[in-house]
C-alpha cells in the first residue's frame, strides 16, 4: 500500500486495522499521514493531538484517525512551500557586505528590493551582465 491507499482507508473505506497484513503496516508512514491530514484546515487540531502518539504505534494512529474523521471522499491537498528562491552567490555577497548571516541577507534583499540591490552591486564593481545573472533565482 502507498500513502494514497492509507489516506483512502482512513477517510473513506475505514477497514478494520486487523484486516491489513504486516507488509501493509510496514508501508504505513505515521509522519506522512500526519502531514497530509494536517493540510486540511478542519483536521489540523486532530492531527496535532494524534502526533503525541508514538510513531511506532501505527495501528493506534490509524484507528484514532479512522474513528475521528467522518466517512467521505476527501481530497487532502499537499501545500508546497512557495517561498522565494534566492541565488546563493548573491546571498553570499550580501552577507559579506552587511557582515551578517545568509538568512539575514535574505531579509535585507526583501527590504531593499531588486532595484536597490542592483544599485548596490553596481557600486560594488559588478557589471550589468553579472548583476543580471546574480539577480536570477
Phi, psi and omega in degrees: 000149176248182183302322182292322177296318180295319179295324176294319178298317182292317189266333188232306185284319174057049177291154179293142182302331180285350181279354180262147179279169177298325179295322176298316182294332177294330180275353179285117181250104184303316182301312182291325177298311177302316184298313181291318181294325180289349177287342176272121184301335180285339185247011180299313181294321178298311180299320179299318180290319184288338179295346178285342177285138180303137182298340179283344179274064187298317181295321180293316179298313179301314183296318180297311178300317182301321181281326186274330182270127181297151182283112176188159175293128185225130177262115179256096183282133176272122182268118181271157177290126178249023181299159180295143176258134183240147175287125183297322179296319179296318180294326177295316178297314180295320181292325178286324180294314181269000181052059181217179178282168179294325179293323175291326177297324176297321178294318176301316180301315180295323181287314183289318184089165185297320184297313180295319179295320177300315178297318179299314180297323176297318178292335179280353176103008179277143179279164184303319181297317180292322180296316179300318180295319180292326183280348176284133180268000000 
